[in-house]
Amino acid sequence: MTRMQREEWQDIVRDVDWAFAYADDEAVFPEWQSGTGSVPREAWKDWEEGYKITYPEYVAVQREKETSVFAVKAALQRSKVFDDLDEGWKSTAKAHFGATSLIEYIGMIGELRMARFGLNGGWRNMAVMGALDEIRHAQISLAFAHEFVPKDPQYDWALKAYQTNNWAIIAARRLLDGITCDANVVDVAIQLPLIFETGFTNLQFVGMAADALASGDINFANMISSIQTDEARHAQQGGPTIEILMKHDPARAQWVADKMFWLTGRVFAILTGPAMDYYTPLAHRKQSYKEFMEEWIITQYMRTLNDYGLKKPWYWDQFLENLETTHHALHLGVWFTRPTVWWKPQAGVSRAERAWLNQKYPHWEELYGEYWDVITHNINRGEMASTLPETLPWICNTCQLPICTHTSSPDGKWRVRNFAHTHDGRQHHFCSDVCRTIWQEDHDTLHMKTMVERLLAGDVQPPDIPGLLGYMGITPDVAGDDAYGYKWAAEYLPGKAAE
Amino acid sequence: MENAVGPVLRMCDEVEFIIRAIEDDNPDGVVEVVDRGAYVRVQMPGFMRLTQVSLERHLGSTFKLYQLEGMMASFAGRITTSSDQIVWKLNATGKTG
């Protein structure tokens, strides 16, 4: 029997809007959830996804994906591949598992909200499949990490991280809560599918797969790129939403996109930047973080945003400038505060690695070299206490990351500037004028206490490093340390310089 | 490549066959392939199509267009899917094939 083409019947099941007889539209789609704003309610009838799939097709494809990924996992389970992986690379995987496994769960909440409050039946259907996708991503990430827990307890943070108040998780949770939970679903469709998933997850889940495969982590490369095949589909909820918003309220579209592009970029700078430029073994780096950003974000992604009529963000020049600096400063901070993280940061500053960094980032030595020189000197003198933190760095009130943004000064030196703002008699601190502007506009929905504010408020007891580690859920068996046990510093010992 | 559009394929056995199908479906343009190991960019400026007919020719009659999703980790441009073909394009270029 010849089957009907999908186009001949799909609207019957995807276009399920009807006129309500017993309830007001506002009661079914309340403004605070659905968020049409100044866009006429009827305008959402034009919402149409370009990427169409039926539920039977969805189930068939997802089954194939799962079968394929778990077949590779089963085959490698009996091999020694994991034991042979570089310790620096493993930290990329451990940081990823902890930071993203349950982000997928938060993503599911955003999808479910769109599945309920989206203003078009086709949108709601697409979001249902998006929610199922995110459940898959959380489960597959936890399953893959769980295999390694008996070998290394840091993998247990795939499940544990989001149950803690670890500083890195506060930053990630603040971003994802802001994307999926605080906003109405029109803004969610811009923030989650269009900005987070169409843009930055490509970097972490496809770009990173290139480094993973080169580093021999076939399992991880296979898992993350499989996850992104789901994202490539359900991220298409963003396109039709931005088209309608650009037609009726372009200022809102631009602001929501600009705001979340910046905030998402900050978190990926600390998650993906060090992984690509420091943790991945030098011989296996396919490109630098900046080059991956140029490929995925500056070229591919910005071209798409431009095609929807969006302009470059107001801080675009600053964003490009920060690609040379921000993740290097954040890496320096993560390595210095290594007992506070659930992975082992690879310093990545051997002579060969520094040469590579200077080739990729012409100002690296000038901006960061002397700090690593001091750290290396202290390691080689056995003064390890000088390489460890005694307190917290200042944390940005918007992005929740350490304030370490490079700003140029007349003498060419790196200056960390604090961008302050007083509100209701209280001073807040920001890493940049962009984070300060976002906070000024959105502080009611985005504000969350920083780790420093928690310390000063007495939430952390005792108010010292052991107290902070306890507050952050870090136990001695998972506290981070240098990936290579500081062996890299030996080549800088006196007498070795000429070699 | 200016205004590149097209799929980014993850590592799988079918990559070469999909590239051949794309070349068949876009005879008037040059299909550029960028291989980064774990992923392969297949791209053309402004417009690209992939049809069910070409996929069947290279991957067998049981392969359906929607199954491409399992291999496509990302794509450049805007996408439109139907039972017969997938199109990637940028509206700004005005190209319609």
Interface residues (C-beta under 8 A of the other chain):
Chain A: Q5 R6 E7 G50 Y51 K52 I53 E57 A60 V61 E64 K65 S68 N202 F205 V206 A209 A210 A212 L213 A214 A221 N222 S225 S226 Q228 T229 A232 R233 Q236 G239 K286 Q287 T299 Q300 R303 T304 N306 D307
Chain B: N3 A4 V8 R10 M11 R36 G37 A38 Y39 K64 Y66 Q67 E69 G70 M71 M72 A73 S74 F75 A76 G77 R78 I79 T80 T81 S82 S83 D84 L90 N91 A92
